[in-house]
Amino acid sequence: MITSPAGTATCRAFSIYGEVTMFVQSFVSFREGLAALMEVSWSARQALTMPGDVPDATEEECLAAVLGRLAVNAATDSQPDSQCSLSIRGWRVVYSTCRGLRFGWLYTYDQDHLDGLYTFHLDHPHIMAPDSPLRQACLAAGWQERG
């Protein structure tokens, strides 16, 4: 089970990519999860930074803006043989950068607490190295390692 930082909601751990090492952290607020993701990963921050970001946007407007930004990134990546992609299936979003970083979120609804929960995930092929800056940042920020 994954518990949100405030302990207000839980959801079952999930596997997005099969048997790989990834980091996950759950949030009741989409904005909190997005900020935490951008705090630990420079590449995620670069992919998600939007000019003219409106701080007073609703959660839905923020989510729509983020999905729009990721779609534009995936559609306009000019790298030859780019692996940049965006996948949206139900409440699950997975974005892959051209250099192998994968991140996104899964939205679940917790009927016990009558609230939704965003479980953000982050994976990179080189994240398993003990000295990886990304791994160190995730651990320092309280992300849970899954494998």
Z-matrix of the N, CA and C atoms (Angstrom, degrees):
N
C 1 1.451
C 2 1.527 1 108.99
N 3 1.294 2 116.19 1 145.89
C 4 1.456 3 122.39 2 174.85
C 5 1.507 4 107.36 3 -112.19
N 6 1.322 5 117.19 4 131.53
C 7 1.453 6 121.35 5 -179.85
C 8 1.517 7 108.98 6 -112.45
N 9 1.307 8 116.65 7 139.62
C 10 1.459 9 120.42 8 178.72
C 11 1.521 10 109.00 9 -66.60
N 12 1.356 11 118.54 10 156.82
C 13 1.458 12 120.96 11 -179.04
C 14 1.529 13 113.30 12 -54.58
N 15 1.319 14 117.13 13 -34.14
C 16 1.456 15 119.84 14 -179.57
C 17 1.525 16 111.65 15 -83.82
N 18 1.335 17 116.67 16 -5.10
C 19 1.454 18 121.18 17 -179.79
C 20 1.520 19 113.37 18 71.44
N 21 1.328 20 117.11 19 21.35
C 22 1.461 21 119.77 20 -174.43
C 23 1.512 22 113.79 21 -93.65
N 24 1.330 23 118.91 22 -15.30
C 25 1.456 24 120.33 23 -178.24
C 26 1.519 25 110.10 24 -153.40
N 27 1.311 26 116.06 25 153.72
C 28 1.462 27 120.74 26 178.14
C 29 1.511 28 109.90 27 -134.20
N 30 1.313 29 115.18 28 159.22
C 31 1.452 30 121.17 29 171.27
C 32 1.518 31 107.56 30 -150.18
N 33 1.311 32 116.66 31 164.73
C 34 1.457 33 119.93 32 179.47
C 35 1.525 34 109.63 33 -75.25
N 36 1.347 35 115.19 34 145.80
C 37 1.462 36 119.84 35 174.44
C 38 1.530 37 107.87 36 -62.75
N 39 1.302 38 117.35 37 149.63
C 40 1.443 39 120.44 38 -176.78
C 41 1.513 40 110.02 39 -135.99
N 42 1.306 41 116.81 40 161.60
C 43 1.452 42 122.41 41 176.88
C 44 1.517 43 107.71 42 -118.39
N 45 1.313 44 115.83 43 122.32
C 46 1.455 45 120.38 44 -179.28
C 47 1.530 46 110.03 45 -92.72
N 48 1.319 47 117.04 46 -39.88
C 49 1.458 48 121.43 47 -171.50
C 50 1.518 49 113.37 48 -110.59
N 51 1.304 50 119.24 49 6.45
C 52 1.453 51 120.60 50 -174.62
C 53 1.524 52 109.41 51 93.03
N 54 1.300 53 116.85 52 -142.21
C 55 1.465 54 121.30 53 -175.49
C 56 1.532 55 111.35 54 -90.28
N 57 1.298 56 117.16 55 78.21
C 58 1.464 57 122.33 56 175.40
C 59 1.516 58 107.92 57 -133.32
N 60 1.336 59 115.35 58 162.59
C 61 1.457 60 119.92 59 176.25
C 62 1.519 61 108.60 60 -83.55
N 63 1.310 62 116.01 61 130.82
C 64 1.456 63 121.03 62 177.99
C 65 1.524 64 108.37 63 -143.51
N 66 1.283 65 116.13 64 166.94
C 67 1.452 66 122.17 65 174.76
C 68 1.517 67 108.11 66 -116.10
N 69 1.335 68 116.25 67 140.26
C 70 1.458 69 121.72 68 179.53
C 71 1.523 70 109.84 69 -134.17
N 72 1.314 71 115.09 70 151.33
C 73 1.453 72 121.86 71 172.87
C 74 1.525 73 107.44 72 -154.40
N 75 1.325 74 116.60 73 139.69
C 76 1.466 75 121.70 74 -175.48
C 77 1.522 76 111.97 75 -107.78
N 78 1.346 77 114.30 76 147.31
C 79 1.457 78 121.61 77 -177.24
C 80 1.522 79 109.76 78 -143.61
N 81 1.304 80 116.84 79 144.52
C 82 1.461 81 121.21 80 173.55
C 83 1.529 82 109.22 81 -75.76
N 84 1.328 83 117.73 82 -30.43
C 85 1.457 84 122.67 83 -178.17
C 86 1.534 85 110.65 84 -104.32
N 87 1.333 86 116.55 85 131.79
C 88 1.467 87 121.14 86 175.79
C 89 1.526 88 110.36 87 -60.45
N 90 1.320 89 116.46 88 -42.47
C 91 1.471 90 120.75 89 -178.93
C 92 1.528 91 112.20 90 -60.79
N 93 1.333 92 116.77 91 -41.08
C 94 1.472 93 120.28 92 178.98
C 95 1.526 94 110.36 93 -63.13
N 96 1.329 95 116.28 94 -44.26
C 97 1.462 96 119.99 95 178.86
C 98 1.511 97 112.14 96 -63.44
N 99 1.314 98 116.23 97 -42.32
C 100 1.459 99 121.38 98 178.70
C 101 1.527 100 110.66 99 -61.61
N 102 1.328 101 116.81 100 -44.89
C 103 1.467 102 120.74 101 178.97
C 104 1.530 103 111.04 102 -63.07
N 105 1.326 104 117.25 103 -40.77
C 106 1.466 105 120.78 104 179.73
C 107 1.525 106 111.26 105 -66.14
N 108 1.327 107 116.86 106 -40.28
C 109 1.464 108 121.34 107 177.60
C 110 1.522 109 110.32 108 -62.15
N 111 1.330 110 116.46 109 -46.45
C 112 1.455 111 120.92 110 -178.94
C 113 1.526 112 112.28 111 -68.30
N 114 1.327 113 116.88 112 -24.41
C 115 1.466 114 120.96 113 178.24
C 116 1.528 115 111.63 114 -69.94
N 117 1.333 116 117.60 115 -37.58
C 118 1.468 117 119.78 116 -175.56
C 119 1.521 118 113.43 117 -91.79
N 120 1.322 119 118.68 118 -19.52
C 121 1.462 120 120.04 119 -175.25
C 122 1.523 121 112.42 120 -127.91
N 123 1.319 122 115.23 121 116.92
C 124 1.459 123 120.82 122 177.22
C 125 1.529 124 110.25 123 -62.88
N 126 1.329 125 117.28 124 -40.60
C 127 1.465 126 120.46 125 -178.72
C 128 1.530 127 111.62 126 -65.70
N 129 1.324 128 116.79 127 -39.98
C 130 1.464 129 119.53 128 176.65
C 131 1.524 130 109.82 129 -64.60
N 132 1.329 131 117.02 130 -42.85
C 133 1.468 132 121.13 131 178.66
C 134 1.528 133 110.58 132 -59.99
N 135 1.334 134 117.04 133 -41.99
C 136 1.454 135 121.28 134 179.49
C 137 1.535 136 110.88 135 -65.01
N 138 1.335 137 116.80 136 -42.27
C 139 1.464 138 120.42 137 -178.64
C 140 1.516 139 112.33 138 -70.34
N 141 1.335 140 116.96 139 -27.24
C 142 1.461 141 120.46 140 -173.37
C 143 1.518 142 114.66 141 -100.72
N 144 1.327 143 118.34 142 -13.10
C 145 1.454 144 120.44 143 -177.96
C 146 1.516 145 109.94 144 -68.84
N 147 1.324 146 114.60 145 128.26
C 148 1.454 147 120.60 146 -176.64
C 149 1.524 148 109.83 147 -121.48
N 150 1.329 149 117.40 148 131.13
C 151 1.458 150 118.67 149 175.18
C 152 1.525 151 109.98 150 -64.62
N 153 1.302 152 116.56 151 139.68
C 154 1.452 153 120.52 152 177.52
C 155 1.516 154 113.59 153 73.63
N 156 1.330 155 117.64 154 25.73
C 157 1.462 156 120.69 155 178.96
C 158 1.527 157 109.20 156 -56.87
N 159 1.326 158 116.08 157 131.42
C 160 1.461 159 121.36 158 -176.63
C 161 1.526 160 108.98 159 -98.88
N 162 1.341 161 118.14 160 112.01
C 163 1.461 162 120.06 161 -175.56
C 164 1.527 163 114.64 162 -66.61
N 165 1.326 164 117.99 163 -21.53
C 166 1.462 165 118.93 164 -177.84
C 167 1.535 166 112.61 165 -99.07
N 168 1.328 167 117.46 166 16.66
C 169 1.461 168 120.86 167 176.83
C 170 1.526 169 109.81 168 -67.49
N 171 1.330 170 116.47 169 151.44
C 172 1.463 171 120.85 170 176.78
C 173 1.529 172 109.12 171 -71.74
N 174 1.332 173 116.56 172 168.13
C 175 1.467 174 120.87 173 176.56
C 176 1.526 175 110.37 174 -57.04
N 177 1.338 176 117.20 175 -43.12
C 178 1.458 177 121.57 176 -179.15
C 179 1.521 178 111.68 177 -64.72
N 180 1.340 179 116.89 178 -41.74
C 181 1.467 180 120.71 179 177.75
C 182 1.522 181 110.87 180 -65.84
N 183 1.309 182 116.63 181 -39.04
C 184 1.463 183 121.39 182 177.72
C 185 1.529 184 110.02 183 -63.74
N 186 1.325 185 117.00 184 -46.51
C 187 1.464 186 122.06 185 178.97
C 188 1.526 187 110.59 186 -60.47
N 189 1.323 188 117.18 187 -45.55
C 190 1.465 189 121.17 188 179.70
C 191 1.523 190 110.90 189 -62.58
N 192 1.319 191 118.05 190 -40.76
C 193 1.462 192 121.89 191 179.61
C 194 1.526 193 111.09 192 -65.44
N 195 1.328 194 116.40 193 -41.52
C 196 1.472 195 120.63 194 179.56
C 197 1.528 196 110.09 195 -64.99
N 198 1.328 197 117.10 196 -46.89
C 199 1.467 198 119.82 197 178.98
C 200 1.528 199 111.00 198 -61.67
N 201 1.329 200 117.10 199 -39.48
C 202 1.459 201 120.83 200 177.25
C 203 1.512 202 111.95 201 -62.36
N 204 1.318 203 116.04 202 -43.22
C 205 1.474 204 120.96 203 179.49
C 206 1.529 205 110.62 204 -62.57
N 207 1.329 206 117.27 205 -45.52
C 208 1.466 207 120.87 206 -179.52
C 209 1.530 208 111.01 207 -65.44
N 210 1.334 209 117.35 208 -37.92
C 211 1.464 210 120.82 209 178.15
C 212 1.521 211 111.14 210 -63.98
N 213 1.324 212 117.07 211 -42.73
C 214 1.472 213 120.81 212 177.50
C 215 1.524 214 109.83 213 -62.84
N 216 1.332 215 117.60 214 -43.74
C 217 1.475 216 121.02 215 178.28
C 218 1.527 217 110.61 216 -56.96
N 219 1.336 218 116.27 217 -49.91
C 220 1.460 219 120.52 218 -177.09
C 221 1.529 220 111.45 219 -64.97
N 222 1.317 221 117.34 220 -38.24
C 223 1.465 222 121.39 221 -176.55
C 224 1.525 223 113.06 222 -75.66
N 225 1.322 224 118.01 223 -25.73
C 226 1.471 225 120.27 224 -173.91
C 227 1.514 226 113.83 225 -111.99
N 228 1.319 227 118.90 226 8.77
C 229 1.463 228 121.29 227 178.47
C 230 1.522 229 108.54 228 -64.49
N 231 1.321 230 116.91 229 121.43
C 232 1.461 231 120.78 230 -174.76
C 233 1.528 232 113.02 231 -99.39
N 234 1.322 233 118.15 232 10.65
C 235 1.461 234 121.08 233 178.50
C 236 1.532 235 109.29 234 -68.81
N 237 1.345 236 117.90 235 135.42
C 238 1.469 237 118.34 236 175.25
C 239 1.530 238 109.66 237 -63.41
N 240 1.314 239 116.54 238 138.70
C 241 1.472 240 121.91 239 -179.60
C 242 1.524 241 112.50 240 53.23
N 243 1.315 242 116.58 241 38.04
C 244 1.457 243 121.44 242 -177.86
C 245 1.520 244 111.60 243 -63.00
N 246 1.310 245 115.74 244 143.43
C 247 1.463 246 122.16 245 175.25
C 248 1.528 247 110.85 246 -101.47
N 249 1.323 248 117.22 247 8.20
C 250 1.454 249 121.30 248 -179.30
C 251 1.524 250 109.30 249 -64.89
N 252 1.350 251 115.95 250 129.18
C 253 1.458 252 118.92 251 -178.28
C 254 1.523 253 110.77 252 -156.62
N 255 1.311 254 114.58 253 161.72
C 256 1.454 255 122.26 254 176.00
C 257 1.518 256 107.70 255 -132.88
N 258 1.324 257 116.41 256 128.11
C 259 1.457 258 121.85 257 178.59
C 260 1.523 259 108.90 258 -124.14
N 261 1.320 260 115.89 259 128.12
C 262 1.465 261 121.15 260 177.04
C 263 1.523 262 106.88 261 -127.30
N 264 1.315 263 114.93 262 118.30
C 265 1.471 264 120.75 263 179.31
C 266 1.511 265 107.94 264 -135.10
N 267 1.302 266 115.05 265 110.98
C 268 1.459 267 118.35 266 -177.22
C 269 1.515 268 109.18 267 61.46
N 270 1.292 269 116.33 268 -122.34
C 271 1.463 270 121.67 269 -179.09
C 272 1.522 271 112.18 270 -99.95
N 273 1.337 272 118.03 271 12.14
C 274 1.467 273 122.39 272 -177.82
C 275 1.521 274 110.39 273 -106.94
N 276 1.325 275 115.99 274 130.37
C 277 1.458 276 122.49 275 178.95
C 278 1.523 277 108.23 276 -123.43
N 279 1.340 278 116.64 277 130.03
C 280 1.468 279 121.95 278 176.06
C 281 1.519 280 107.61 279 -131.90
N 282 1.324 281 115.99 280 124.12
C 283 1.464 282 122.58 281 176.51
C 284 1.521 283 107.61 282 -115.66
N 285 1.333 284 117.20 283 134.06
C 286 1.466 285 122.40 284 177.38
C 287 1.519 286 108.79 285 -118.27
N 288 1.322 287 116.33 286 128.61
C 289 1.458 288 120.34 287 176.60
C 290 1.525 289 109.03 288 -81.84
N 291 1.320 290 116.44 289 167.75
C 292 1.463 291 120.69 290 -179.44
C 293 1.531 292 111.47 291 -69.37
N 294 1.316 293 118.23 292 -11.72
C 295 1.472 294 121.10 293 -179.50
C 296 1.526 295 113.46 294 -108.81
N 297 1.318 296 117.25 295 14.13
C 298 1.451 297 119.90 296 171.17
C 299 1.513 298 117.44 297 100.82
N 300 1.318 299 118.80 298 -8.89
C 301 1.459 300 120.05 299 177.34
C 302 1.520 301 108.63 300 -72.46
N 303 1.323 302 117.09 301 133.40
C 304 1.465 303 122.31 302 175.13
C 305 1.520 304 107.65 303 -123.05
N 306 1.331 305 115.27 304 133.89
C 307 1.454 306 119.55 305 176.69
C 308 1.520 307 109.28 306 -150.07
N 309 1.309 308 114.62 307 166.84
C 310 1.456 309 119.79 308 178.76
C 311 1.509 310 110.49 309 163.78
N 312 1.324 311 115.69 310 -155.12
C 313 1.459 312 119.78 311 -176.92
C 314 1.512 313 110.33 312 -155.19
N 315 1.310 314 113.47 313 160.62
C 316 1.458 315 122.93 314 173.84
C 317 1.514 316 106.13 315 -125.13
N 318 1.327 317 116.88 316 128.60
C 319 1.458 318 120.93 317 178.05
C 320 1.518 319 108.12 318 -100.80
N 321 1.319 320 116.16 319 127.97
C 322 1.464 321 121.20 320 175.70
C 323 1.514 322 108.68 321 -127.98
N 324 1.307 323 114.42 322 153.35
C 325 1.460 324 120.24 323 178.78
C 326 1.515 325 107.36 324 -109.60
N 327 1.314 326 116.45 325 124.16
C 328 1.454 327 121.91 326 -178.86
C 329 1.522 328 108.39 327 -97.74
N 330 1.325 329 116.62 328 107.26
C 331 1.464 330 120.45 329 -177.33
C 332 1.521 331 112.18 330 -69.42
N 333 1.331 332 118.14 331 -25.71
C 334 1.463 333 120.52 332 178.89
C 335 1.528 334 111.55 333 -66.18
N 336 1.335 335 115.96 334 -35.33
C 337 1.463 336 120.02 335 -177.60
C 338 1.518 337 112.43 336 -108.04
N 339 1.339 338 116.25 337 -0.62
C 340 1.470 339 121.80 338 -179.30
C 341 1.526 340 112.06 339 52.26
N 342 1.316 341 114.87 340 44.35
C 343 1.451 342 120.11 341 -178.89
C 344 1.525 343 109.42 342 -147.01
N 345 1.320 344 116.46 343 156.66
C 346 1.451 345 121.65 344 176.90
C 347 1.515 346 110.64 345 -91.53
N 348 1.311 347 115.31 346 161.19
C 349 1.456 348 121.63 347 -178.77
C 350 1.519 349 108.64 348 -140.59
N 351 1.330 350 117.06 349 129.71
C 352 1.454 351 122.81 350 175.52
C 353 1.520 352 107.45 351 -102.03
N 354 1.331 353 116.47 352 119.23
C 355 1.461 354 120.72 353 175.46
C 356 1.518 355 106.92 354 -104.69
N 357 1.320 356 115.51 355 108.13
C 358 1.465 357 121.96 356 179.93
C 359 1.520 358 109.04 357 -84.36
N 360 1.325 359 115.64 358 146.49
C 361 1.465 360 120.84 359 -179.98
C 362 1.517 361 109.63 360 -135.16
N 363 1.326 362 114.42 361 154.60
C 364 1.455 363 121.94 362 -176.26
C 365 1.516 364 108.02 363 -148.83
N 366 1.339 365 116.79 364 132.44
C 367 1.455 366 121.63 365 179.88
C 368 1.517 367 109.36 366 -147.61
N 369 1.310 368 115.99 367 147.51
C 370 1.464 369 122.10 368 174.40
C 371 1.515 370 107.73 369 -149.24
N 372 1.340 371 118.82 370 144.34
C 373 1.461 372 119.88 371 -178.37
C 374 1.531 373 114.17 372 -55.84
N 375 1.321 374 117.69 373 -28.61
C 376 1.464 375 120.41 374 -177.49
C 377 1.521 376 113.30 375 -102.60
N 378 1.318 377 117.80 376 13.37
C 379 1.458 378 121.08 377 -176.64
C 380 1.526 379 112.15 378 -70.38
N 381 1.340 380 117.77 379 -20.97
C 382 1.458 381 120.69 380 -176.50
C 383 1.520 382 113.05 381 -74.02
N 384 1.313 383 119.13 382 -19.45
C 385 1.465 384 120.57 383 179.52
C 386 1.528 385 109.26 384 -61.62
N 387 1.342 386 117.42 385 129.53
C 388 1.471 387 120.01 386 -176.75
C 389 1.529 388 113.83 387 -56.94
N 390 1.330 389 117.11 388 -30.65
C 391 1.464 390 119.99 389 -177.01
C 392 1.531 391 112.79 390 -95.28
N 393 1.325 392 117.40 391 9.86
C 394 1.461 393 120.97 392 179.22
C 395 1.526 394 110.46 393 -62.24
N 396 1.348 395 118.11 394 125.28
C 397 1.467 396 120.30 395 177.28
C 398 1.534 397 112.29 396 -58.79
N 399 1.328 398 116.95 397 -36.14
C 400 1.458 399 120.35 398 179.15
C 401 1.529 400 110.77 399 -65.35
N 402 1.320 401 116.64 400 -44.42
C 403 1.469 402 120.62 401 178.08
C 404 1.518 403 110.80 402 -62.09
N 405 1.326 404 116.71 403 -45.89
C 406 1.466 405 121.03 404 179.65
C 407 1.523 406 111.20 405 -61.12
N 408 1.333 407 117.10 406 -41.26
C 409 1.461 408 121.01 407 179.52
C 410 1.534 409 110.56 408 -64.69
N 411 1.324 410 117.30 409 -42.69
C 412 1.458 411 121.45 410 179.04
C 413 1.522 412 111.17 411 -62.37
N 414 1.313 413 116.99 412 -47.15
C 415 1.467 414 120.45 413 179.87
C 416 1.517 415 111.27 414 -62.79
N 417 1.333 416 116.79 415 -42.99
C 418 1.465 417 121.31 416 -178.98
C 419 1.530 418 111.30 417 -64.33
N 420 1.331 419 117.21 418 -31.06
C 421 1.466 420 121.51 419 -178.46
C 422 1.534 421 112.85 420 -89.31
N 423 1.325 422 117.26 421 3.02
C 424 1.459 423 120.29 422 175.47
C 425 1.525 424 115.51 423 86.45
N 426 1.325 425 117.94 424 14.52
C 427 1.469 426 120.41 425 176.21
C 428 1.525 427 108.14 426 -70.65
N 429 1.320 428 116.77 427 145.91
C 430 1.460 429 121.98 428 179.97
C 431 1.516 430 110.20 429 -93.43
N 432 1.325 431 114.72 430 132.27
C 433 1.472 432 119.68 431 179.72
C 434 1.523 433 109.44 432 -84.89
N 435 1.313 434 115.78 433 132.91
C 436 1.465 435 121.96 434 178.03
C 437 1.519 436 107.60 435 -126.15
N 438 1.291 437 117.05 436 146.42
C 439 1.457 438 119.53 437 178.27
C 440 1.478 439 112.79 438 -152.56
